[in-house]
């Protein structure tokens, strides 16, 4: 062990935990008044130029929400949220169709620059016509950028539409593809599913809509970038992805928020529908502002993500790297309905400082021969708490279903907690369920080995943690894997002690 | 039997509490009655009752039990205890319908330990407000049996039997309490048998304090009547270097719930819990444990096996809690379930809650049917299907009782598992 004095010096050097996306963009905003009532919902619906049926759908959700109470069971603990003290709609004022970069609000441009989105792509993001052709050498990733309550821009629409793929903000989809939206919206996560999904259904402002037609392999990665900017707002985005028979899509989600003293709410709903032989890969790098070193501020991330494998042999794979948010409360789930359908969940959750994460998955096996794999890696440091909470349920019709679960926790320091709460329910004798979990710390031997070869303690920990998470990180698409590795390193800075 | 539908004003709890109305309330009992009067029956929405439904409780009218027929007790003892030379020689405590049967209880004169019977319910570990069933025990119990093994005394093995007998009208309930204190460097081994006939409800609470360097082994056979309801709460506190081992076989009861709370309060203490739930018909059995590592250098392991046939329902909720101070903890938890029928159901929740970093904690859970390959292996060697099945089931459970130190207990529990496995499957 190193001497405490050395450790203290090291700790001091690393504080405060740098959150480099913590800046705020000064931009003219169009905001709805604070509070939540039917008028606000009507206002959101009107701003979005929504049809009547959508407004009714929202109002129904609002009525359901009024009858519900916030869930208390998660091991997170936070002061009560005043749902009337939030702006439910905030959008940057956009001039109509800027023709060149000069016309775009320079503040908005600077935001993208700071977020590290490459120049050419940025041109597209701000809505500049013709920039798409300029982006010739860039890896093909189509991006939908959501800034507070609205989608700022969606790239590569043309290329995608050639393949028949629909990728647009959900507000556009409601207008342009009402039949598809009507059919699938709320079919996986109904309005009244839980407190936050009801809230989201009532006030959701934007998000992405993806439809992959039969037999199409989406020609590029699709990506959404969420950014909360305005003060006192909540972000409620809604994503709906439908993969029709024999189609394939890979979708990435990223997010950041400015550094603030107060807590902000993010309550998203993501619905995936996979039909026969379809494959959806959904990857998330969640990097909301986690609060400062004393646990002040940060995002409350209460998210409902669920996938339905409706057709035979459908496959859904969730991969998530959770490093941000003051509180995370998130269980990407799979309903394995189709015969032989497959659900996968790969997760790395890192908590540091005063962060609290309660995350995991639900695998509901309904159909015959369904399979699920859960691989969850949890790393706790500082004064944080992280919990893996997962459910594996085998229903009587799920003959020969199979599940394998592995949860490993790594503790760094003696002030943090790591918890594992698996729920295993089986009503079927032909199924096989295996669950294993371990909790340990980084071994002195491994640290010594690395340090002896000239790595600093920080680097050594980074290396060991990356090795610990390797099985999950390798599931991420290339572009994200690198980012995720760096994120892990940054998140754990200042945790050695 | 008198049944009330839910929502009717005479609920199960009300009929129970009416039995203690107007009694001179000792402080603990008073607290418990107050707690119960102000609380509702736990439902499946309560996290720790998530998988076990107590609705039956409100569907019964609870009544005072009839006096025990000595004849019944005599017959049971002759058949099950006196016939076995090993068991009949043990100092024994015989209870029937919650009452101590003094004429059969040789333990009362046993020199290896001190017995005191107190005419109220008291305890130090399980508080009246701690949970519903414990509170019920405080409220309804009439006496506390205090068993003490003095310092450095090796008390050997004692036999504890509780027999329950149901009656025609209403549901009789028995809320007895046993407090065991094993002082420094002392030793005690207990064999407990629960048996009976008819429909009744037992709700004992047992508290065990194991002193520094002391050794306690607790072998329990739950073989109650298949119409009976059994809840049992066990609270254990371990001092430094104390050693605790429990073996539990649960196969009786229509409904059972065994709660085990172990607090490791002294360094280098060691707790081990091995259990087998072997269920058939429409039985429901639940084992809920909380192992709390509160100081450094303690070790615990839990191993729970379920063999479920017919429409039975097995539940295991196990929790390992490691306090921030409890560095160098070594905790292991294993839960296995063998489903022999498509209507059987298993719900398991092995939980880790860890606040210390220098620990080794792991848990594992498996659910499955008998392995086809293993069956094939045996059958290819000329062993008929039924026998091959028995061999595999035996192998599955044998391990759970293999480590019992006490030879008499080992023999008894093995017989209870092994012999019957062969009988009721062929």
Interface residues (C-beta under 8 A of the other chain):
Chain A: X73 X394 X396 X409 X411 X412 X413 X414 X415 X416 X417 X418 X419 X420 X421 X422 X423 X424 X425 X426 X427 X428 X429 X430 X431 X432 X433 X434 X435 X436 X437 X438 X439 X440 X441
Chain B: X47 X51 X324 X327 X337 X339 X340 X341 X342 X343 X344 X345 X346 X347 X348 X349 X350 X351 X352 X353 X354 X355 X356 X357 X358 X359 X360 X361 X362 X363 X364 X365 X366 X367 X368 X369
